[in-house]
């Protein structure tokens, strides 16, 4: 299984270009890079809609100030 955020935006772009230009199937490319097929489809969709910037690694955690953090109820 692949690591989260293992690939940089530049590496993701190279992989997407390989998908577009290669005779290899998407599934074979997913196996080659140890990436879930749905992840590749997600990268491609986001890239087609919004360009290179969206390929950058996203953080899912927000840093809160002490005041904001006290307002969060788990």
C-alpha positions as CSV (number, residue, x, y, z in Angstrom):
1,X,0.0,0.0,0.0
2,X,1.3,3.4,-0.9
3,X,2.1,6.2,1.6
4,X,-0.1,9.2,1.9
5,X,1.4,12.2,0.1
6,X,4.2,10.1,-1.2
7,X,4.3,11.9,-4.6
8,X,5.1,15.5,-5.3
9,X,3.0,17.6,-7.7
10,X,5.7,17.2,-10.3
11,X,5.8,13.4,-9.9
12,X,2.0,13.3,-10.1
13,X,2.1,15.3,-13.4
14,X,4.7,12.9,-14.8
15,X,2.4,9.9,-13.9
16,X,-0.6,11.6,-15.4
17,X,1.3,12.3,-18.6
18,X,2.3,8.7,-18.7
19,X,-1.4,7.7,-18.5
20,X,-2.2,10.0,-21.4
21,X,0.7,9.0,-23.7
22,X,1.3,5.4,-22.9
23,X,-0.2,2.3,-24.4
24,X,-0.3,0.9,-20.9
25,X,-3.6,0.7,-19.1
26,X,-4.5,2.8,-16.1
27,X,-4.6,-0.2,-13.9
28,X,-1.0,-1.3,-15.0
29,X,0.3,2.2,-14.2
30,X,-1.5,2.2,-10.9
31,X,0.3,-1.1,-10.1
32,X,3.6,0.2,-11.3
33,X,3.5,3.1,-8.9
34,X,1.6,1.3,-6.1
35,X,-1.2,3.8,-6.3
36,X,-4.9,3.0,-6.1
37,X,-6.7,3.4,-9.5
38,X,-9.3,5.7,-7.9
39,X,-6.5,8.0,-6.7
40,X,-5.1,8.3,-10.2
41,X,-8.6,9.1,-11.5
42,X,-9.0,11.7,-8.8
43,X,-5.7,13.3,-9.6
44,X,-6.6,13.4,-13.3
45,X,-10.0,14.9,-12.6
46,X,-8.7,17.6,-10.3
47,X,-5.9,18.4,-12.7
48,X,-8.3,18.7,-15.7
49,X,-10.6,21.1,-13.7
50,X,-8.0,23.3,-11.9
51,X,-4.5,22.7,-13.3
52,X,-1.2,21.9,-11.7
53,X,-1.7,23.7,-8.4
54,X,-4.3,21.1,-7.2
55,X,-1.7,18.3,-7.5
56,X,0.3,19.7,-4.6
57,X,-0.1,17.7,-1.4
58,X,-3.0,18.8,0.6
59,X,-3.1,18.9,4.4
60,X,-6.3,17.7,6.1
61,X,-5.5,19.1,9.4
62,X,-6.0,22.8,10.3
63,X,-3.9,24.5,13.0
64,X,-6.2,26.3,15.4
65,X,-5.3,29.0,17.8
66,X,-5.9,28.3,21.5
67,X,-9.1,30.3,21.4
68,X,-10.5,28.5,18.4
69,X,-9.5,25.1,19.7
70,X,-11.5,25.6,22.9
71,X,-14.6,26.0,20.7
72,X,-14.2,22.6,19.1
73,X,-16.4,19.9,20.6
74,X,-15.6,16.3,19.9
